Amino acid sequence: MKIGILSDSHDNLPRIRSAMETFAREGVGLILHAGDFVAPFAVRAMHDAPARVVAVFGNNDGERIGLAKAFEAIGEVHARIARVEVDGRRLVMVHEDELVPPLAESKAVDVLVYGHTHRLDIRREGSVLIINPGEVGGWLTGRCTVVLLDTDTLEATVVEV
């Protein structure tokens, strides 16, 4: 299965929609959002998502009740950590980068997704594939990126949106 991964959209509606179009074109079966949507209207921009969306709250997500309601139509949002198993692969997603080292060291995960830094990061630590898709919002780095993950090969591909 292909998984679409994004983070730190920060209310950039055109880029959120572009990410959803990319995921639809690529035939993703699941979308992971590693937090910082910011406002419920940003989540509603994902209502055309081609697959279920699993997300975690980020540090800029203040209106959590409204955000959780907006997610009801497309998937689920978790307070701090989301766990998903796809094709026998154990995926864990968080927003905060300080959670990455202890989770990677636990070896209880195959893929670890995080956000917060707005910087692309695709690397292996032992048997764990670590992915930060950068930022889809583009406000900090000027780059609007998502990652496509193939669960068969664990190959991660960066796509500009």
C-alpha positions, 0 to 999 in steps of 0.5 A: 500500500502507498501511504501519504504523509504530511505535516505542519500544514498551518492553514495553507489551504491551497497546499493542503488541497494540492497534497490531497490531489497528489495523494489521489493521483498516487493512489494512496490507501492511508494518509498520515498527518503529523500535526499542526493543522491549526484551525478546523477549516484546514482539516475541512480542506482535507475532506476530499482526501482519497483515503482515511486520515490518521493524525496527531495534534501538534503544538499549534493546534489550539482549538482541539474540540473543533479540530476533532469534530472536523476529523470525524468525517475523514478519520481520526486525530490522536492527542499525542501518539498514533499507532497504525498497523498496515501490511504487517508494518507497525507505524507510530506517529508523533508531532514532537521531535523529542519523542523520536529517540526513545521511540526509535530505541524501543524497536517496537516500531517499523516506521516512525513519523514526526513533524514539528521541525518543518525539516525533511528527515528520512533516515534509518536508525537500526531497523526503524525508518524515521520520516519527517515529511517537512512542511506542507504549509511552506511558511518556514522553509519555503518548500511544500513537501509530502512523502509517499511511503510504499509499505512493501519496500519501505521506500519513501519518496519526497514530492513537492506540492 
